[in-house]
Amino acid sequence: MFYSPGDYETLNGFIYSVTGKIPGEGEVIYYDNLEIKILKASPQTVEEVLIKIRPIKKEKSKLN
């Protein structure tokens, strides 16, 4: 699931809802199949990120 409903309307709001804080530069956040690296941030806001979409790992079937 990419979108998680919440009380936010911006990427900053989403990041804050996932982490509970404003992350610092260089921090990496993993959410489902997303890898969000904080490239530039101030104490009040995240200013630049790099988002990578990682492959979703499929669970092996118990029938095989």
Short mmCIF file of the C-alpha atoms (twelve columns), coordinates in Angstrom:
data_MODEL
# 
_entry.id   MODEL 
# 
loop_
_atom_site.group_PDB 
_atom_site.id 
_atom_site.type_symbol 
_atom_site.label_atom_id 
_atom_site.label_alt_id 
_atom_site.label_comp_id 
_atom_site.label_asym_id 
_atom_site.label_seq_id 
_atom_site.Cartn_x 
_atom_site.Cartn_y 
_atom_site.Cartn_z 
_atom_site.pdbx_PDB_model_num 
ATOM 1  C CA . MET A 1  0.000  0.000   0.000  1 
ATOM 2  C CA . PHE A 2  1.549  3.302   -1.051 1 
ATOM 3  C CA . TYR A 3  -0.914 5.807   0.360  1 
ATOM 4  C CA . SER A 4  -1.811 5.685   4.004  1 
ATOM 5  C CA . PRO A 5  -4.665 7.982   4.982  1 
ATOM 6  C CA . GLY A 6  -3.849 10.392  7.747  1 
ATOM 7  C CA . ASP A 7  -3.921 13.957  8.924  1 
ATOM 8  C CA . TYR A 8  -1.466 15.309  6.358  1 
ATOM 9  C CA . GLU A 9  -1.560 16.889  2.917  1 
ATOM 10 C CA . THR A 10 2.150  17.183  2.123  1 
ATOM 11 C CA . LEU A 11 5.208  14.959  1.937  1 
ATOM 12 C CA . ASN A 12 6.488  16.652  5.111  1 
ATOM 13 C CA . GLY A 13 3.247  15.726  6.855  1 
ATOM 14 C CA . PHE A 14 3.531  12.128  5.660  1 
ATOM 15 C CA . ILE A 15 7.160  11.844  6.813  1 
ATOM 16 C CA . TYR A 16 6.271  13.332  10.198 1 
ATOM 17 C CA . SER A 17 3.325  10.944  10.600 1 
ATOM 18 C CA . VAL A 18 5.562  7.940   9.859  1 
ATOM 19 C CA . THR A 19 8.542  8.986   12.009 1 
ATOM 20 C CA . GLY A 20 6.996  11.236  14.658 1 
ATOM 21 C CA . LYS A 21 9.734  13.821  14.048 1 
ATOM 22 C CA . ILE A 22 11.446 15.905  11.392 1 
ATOM 23 C CA . PRO A 23 14.323 13.640  10.312 1 
ATOM 24 C CA . GLY A 24 17.803 14.980  9.788  1 
ATOM 25 C CA . GLU A 25 19.882 14.995  6.621  1 
ATOM 26 C CA . GLY A 26 21.115 11.549  5.669  1 
ATOM 27 C CA . GLU A 27 18.383 9.656   7.519  1 
ATOM 28 C CA . VAL A 28 16.592 6.934   5.584  1 
ATOM 29 C CA . ILE A 29 12.962 6.002   6.156  1 
ATOM 30 C CA . TYR A 30 11.506 2.712   4.970  1 
ATOM 31 C CA . TYR A 31 7.758  2.549   4.412  1 
ATOM 32 C CA . ASP A 32 6.272  -0.466  2.633  1 
ATOM 33 C CA . ASN A 33 8.259  -0.659  -0.607 1 
ATOM 34 C CA . LEU A 34 9.537  2.935   -0.394 1 
ATOM 35 C CA . GLU A 35 12.985 4.068   0.666  1 
ATOM 36 C CA . ILE A 36 12.970 7.786   1.467  1 
ATOM 37 C CA . LYS A 37 16.380 9.393   1.983  1 
ATOM 38 C CA . ILE A 38 16.476 12.879  3.479  1 
ATOM 39 C CA . LEU A 39 18.896 14.920  1.382  1 
ATOM 40 C CA . LYS A 40 18.264 18.380  2.844  1 
ATOM 41 C CA . ALA A 41 16.405 19.370  6.002  1 
ATOM 42 C CA . SER A 42 16.099 22.193  8.497  1 
ATOM 43 C CA . PRO A 43 14.870 21.809  12.082 1 
ATOM 44 C CA . GLN A 44 11.350 22.730  10.906 1 
ATOM 45 C CA . THR A 45 10.995 20.956  7.553  1 
ATOM 46 C CA . VAL A 46 12.326 18.417  5.110  1 
ATOM 47 C CA . GLU A 47 13.403 20.285  1.995  1 
ATOM 48 C CA . GLU A 48 14.715 17.607  -0.370 1 
ATOM 49 C CA . VAL A 49 14.333 13.836  -0.555 1 
ATOM 50 C CA . LEU A 50 15.284 10.952  -2.795 1 
ATOM 51 C CA . ILE A 51 12.569 8.326   -3.071 1 
ATOM 52 C CA . LYS A 52 13.334 4.845   -4.351 1 
ATOM 53 C CA . ILE A 53 10.604 2.331   -5.090 1 
ATOM 54 C CA . ARG A 54 11.868 -1.066  -4.059 1 
ATOM 55 C CA . PRO A 55 10.554 -4.332  -5.488 1 
ATOM 56 C CA . ILE A 56 7.807  -5.929  -3.453 1 
ATOM 57 C CA . LYS A 57 8.935  -9.303  -2.167 1 
ATOM 58 C CA . LYS A 58 6.440  -12.010 -2.891 1 
ATOM 59 C CA . GLU A 59 5.830  -14.529 -0.149 1 
ATOM 60 C CA . LYS A 60 6.398  -18.140 -1.078 1 
ATOM 61 C CA . SER A 61 3.255  -20.146 -1.306 1 
ATOM 62 C CA . LYS A 62 2.888  -22.901 1.295  1 
ATOM 63 C CA . LEU A 63 1.501  -25.151 -1.462 1 
ATOM 64 C CA . ASN A 64 4.875  -25.349 -3.264 1 
# 
